Amino acid sequence: MSISIRPGRLEDHARLLAVWRSAVESSHTFLTASDVDWYEPMVAGYLQQMSDVRVAIDDSDEVMGFLAQDAGEIYMLFVDPAAQRRGVGGALLDDVAADHEDLRLDVNEQNPTARAFYAAKGFRAVGRSGVDGQGRPFPLLHLRRDGIP
């Protein structure tokens, strides 16, 4: 399977939201179904506002994952559970790192899989928040990767 990265398009919106939801449901075990429902309209709005959304596709143009960022600040990186552990997340990070040497992001402290993924990609914790960006009780680790490891 080859992975290509292309800019997100308006017609990708529903698929990106589906990828987000399936990835969150499979990895964010600390969230309830109502929590996921609460976040979904917010994520849909963010996707419409982000100017740099990159989409990972396979040979048949199927969306496998996406990354939304601004100037190296990564706001979302989600991979369809069926495509995880195949290099999709790494390919998305590499693509944005080609444009921005320093990368920053927040990761849920309660998501050990994502924390391990980012650590393996050279990110280090530079801070912590006891709540998420909406003030909800889901602690965040602030991560940074300086330069290309």
Contacts in CASP RR format, 6 or more apart in sequence:
PFRMAT RR
TARGET T0000
AUTHOR 0000-0000-0000
METHOD contacts of the structure
MODEL  1
MSISIRPGRLEDHARLLAVWRSAVESSHTFLTASDVDWYEPMVAGYLQQM
SDVRVAIDDSDEVMGFLAQDAGEIYMLFVDPAAQRRGVGGALLDDVAADH
EDLRLDVNEQNPTARAFYAAKGFRAVGRSGVDGQGRPFPLLHLRRDGIP
1 58 0 8 1.000
1 59 0 8 1.000
1 86 0 8 1.000
2 58 0 8 1.000
2 59 0 8 1.000
3 56 0 8 1.000
3 57 0 8 1.000
3 58 0 8 1.000
3 64 0 8 1.000
3 86 0 8 1.000
3 87 0 8 1.000
3 88 0 8 1.000
3 91 0 8 1.000
4 56 0 8 1.000
4 57 0 8 1.000
4 58 0 8 1.000
5 54 0 8 1.000
5 55 0 8 1.000
5 56 0 8 1.000
5 57 0 8 1.000
5 91 0 8 1.000
5 92 0 8 1.000
5 95 0 8 1.000
6 54 0 8 1.000
6 55 0 8 1.000
6 57 0 8 1.000
7 52 0 8 1.000
7 53 0 8 1.000
7 54 0 8 1.000
7 55 0 8 1.000
8 16 0 8 1.000
8 53 0 8 1.000
8 54 0 8 1.000
8 55 0 8 1.000
8 66 0 8 1.000
9 55 0 8 1.000
12 53 0 8 1.000
12 55 0 8 1.000
12 63 0 8 1.000
12 66 0 8 1.000
13 44 0 8 1.000
13 47 0 8 1.000
13 48 0 8 1.000
15 63 0 8 1.000
16 47 0 8 1.000
16 53 0 8 1.000
16 55 0 8 1.000
16 63 0 8 1.000
16 65 0 8 1.000
16 66 0 8 1.000
17 40 0 8 1.000
17 43 0 8 1.000
17 44 0 8 1.000
17 47 0 8 1.000
19 63 0 8 1.000
19 64 0 8 1.000
19 65 0 8 1.000
19 66 0 8 1.000
19 78 0 8 1.000
19 79 0 8 1.000
19 80 0 8 1.000
20 40 0 8 1.000
20 43 0 8 1.000
20 76 0 8 1.000
20 78 0 8 1.000
21 36 0 8 1.000
21 40 0 8 1.000
22 80 0 8 1.000
22 81 0 8 1.000
23 78 0 8 1.000
23 79 0 8 1.000
23 80 0 8 1.000
23 81 0 8 1.000
23 84 0 8 1.000
24 31 0 8 1.000
24 36 0 8 1.000
24 39 0 8 1.000
24 78 0 8 1.000
25 36 0 8 1.000
26 81 0 8 1.000
27 81 0 8 1.000
27 111 0 8 1.000
27 113 0 8 1.000
27 114 0 8 1.000
28 36 0 8 1.000
28 108 0 8 1.000
28 110 0 8 1.000
28 111 0 8 1.000
29 110 0 8 1.000
30 108 0 8 1.000
30 110 0 8 1.000
30 111 0 8 1.000
30 138 0 8 1.000
31 39 0 8 1.000
31 138 0 8 1.000
35 136 0 8 1.000
42 134 0 8 1.000
43 76 0 8 1.000
46 68 0 8 1.000
46 75 0 8 1.000
46 76 0 8 1.000
47 53 0 8 1.000
47 68 0 8 1.000
47 76 0 8 1.000
50 68 0 8 1.000
50 69 0 8 1.000
50 70 0 8 1.000
50 75 0 8 1.000
50 76 0 8 1.000
51 70 0 8 1.000
52 68 0 8 1.000
52 69 0 8 1.000
52 70 0 8 1.000
53 66 0 8 1.000
53 67 0 8 1.000
53 68 0 8 1.000
54 66 0 8 1.000
54 67 0 8 1.000
54 68 0 8 1.000
54 69 0 8 1.000
54 92 0 8 1.000
54 95 0 8 1.000
54 96 0 8 1.000
55 63 0 8 1.000
55 65 0 8 1.000
55 66 0 8 1.000
56 63 0 8 1.000
56 64 0 8 1.000
56 65 0 8 1.000
56 66 0 8 1.000
56 67 0 8 1.000
56 79 0 8 1.000
56 83 0 8 1.000
56 88 0 8 1.000
56 89 0 8 1.000
56 91 0 8 1.000
56 92 0 8 1.000
57 63 0 8 1.000
57 64 0 8 1.000
58 64 0 8 1.000
58 83 0 8 1.000
63 80 0 8 1.000
64 79 0 8 1.000
64 80 0 8 1.000
64 83 0 8 1.000
64 86 0 8 1.000
64 88 0 8 1.000
65 78 0 8 1.000
65 79 0 8 1.000
65 80 0 8 1.000
65 83 0 8 1.000
65 88 0 8 1.000
65 89 0 8 1.000
65 92 0 8 1.000
66 76 0 8 1.000
66 77 0 8 1.000
66 78 0 8 1.000
66 92 0 8 1.000
67 74 0 8 1.000
67 76 0 8 1.000
67 77 0 8 1.000
67 89 0 8 1.000
67 92 0 8 1.000
67 93 0 8 1.000
67 95 0 8 1.000
67 96 0 8 1.000
68 74 0 8 1.000
68 75 0 8 1.000
68 76 0 8 1.000
68 77 0 8 1.000
69 75 0 8 1.000
69 96 0 8 1.000
69 100 0 8 1.000
71 100 0 8 1.000
72 96 0 8 1.000
72 99 0 8 1.000
72 100 0 8 1.000
72 102 0 8 1.000
72 103 0 8 1.000
72 104 0 8 1.000
73 104 0 8 1.000
73 105 0 8 1.000
74 93 0 8 1.000
74 96 0 8 1.000
74 103 0 8 1.000
74 104 0 8 1.000
74 105 0 8 1.000
75 105 0 8 1.000
77 89 0 8 1.000
77 92 0 8 1.000
77 93 0 8 1.000
77 105 0 8 1.000
79 88 0 8 1.000
79 89 0 8 1.000
79 92 0 8 1.000
80 88 0 8 1.000
89 117 0 8 1.000
90 121 0 8 1.000
93 103 0 8 1.000
93 121 0 8 1.000
96 103 0 8 1.000
97 103 0 8 1.000
97 145 0 8 1.000
97 147 0 8 1.000
97 148 0 8 1.000
101 146 0 8 1.000
101 147 0 8 1.000
101 148 0 8 1.000
102 144 0 8 1.000
102 145 0 8 1.000
102 146 0 8 1.000
102 147 0 8 1.000
103 123 0 8 1.000
103 144 0 8 1.000
103 145 0 8 1.000
104 142 0 8 1.000
104 143 0 8 1.000
104 144 0 8 1.000
104 145 0 8 1.000
105 118 0 8 1.000
105 123 0 8 1.000
105 142 0 8 1.000
105 143 0 8 1.000
106 129 0 8 1.000
106 132 0 8 1.000
106 140 0 8 1.000
106 141 0 8 1.000
106 142 0 8 1.000
106 143 0 8 1.000
107 114 0 8 1.000
107 115 0 8 1.000
107 118 0 8 1.000
107 140 0 8 1.000
107 141 0 8 1.000
107 143 0 8 1.000
108 114 0 8 1.000
108 132 0 8 1.000
108 138 0 8 1.000
108 139 0 8 1.000
108 140 0 8 1.000
108 141 0 8 1.000
109 115 0 8 1.000
109 128 0 8 1.000
109 138 0 8 1.000
109 139 0 8 1.000
109 140 0 8 1.000
109 141 0 8 1.000
110 138 0 8 1.000
110 139 0 8 1.000
115 141 0 8 1.000
118 143 0 8 1.000
121 145 0 8 1.000
121 149 0 8 1.000
122 145 0 8 1.000
122 149 0 8 1.000
123 143 0 8 1.000
123 144 0 8 1.000
123 145 0 8 1.000
124 143 0 8 1.000
124 144 0 8 1.000
124 145 0 8 1.000
125 141 0 8 1.000
125 142 0 8 1.000
125 143 0 8 1.000
126 142 0 8 1.000
126 143 0 8 1.000
126 144 0 8 1.000
127 141 0 8 1.000
127 142 0 8 1.000
128 139 0 8 1.000
128 140 0 8 1.000
128 141 0 8 1.000
128 142 0 8 1.000
129 139 0 8 1.000
129 140 0 8 1.000
129 142 0 8 1.000
130 137 0 8 1.000
130 139 0 8 1.000
130 140 0 8 1.000
131 137 0 8 1.000
131 138 0 8 1.000
131 139 0 8 1.000
131 140 0 8 1.000
132 138 0 8 1.000
132 139 0 8 1.000
132 140 0 8 1.000
133 140 0 8 1.000
END
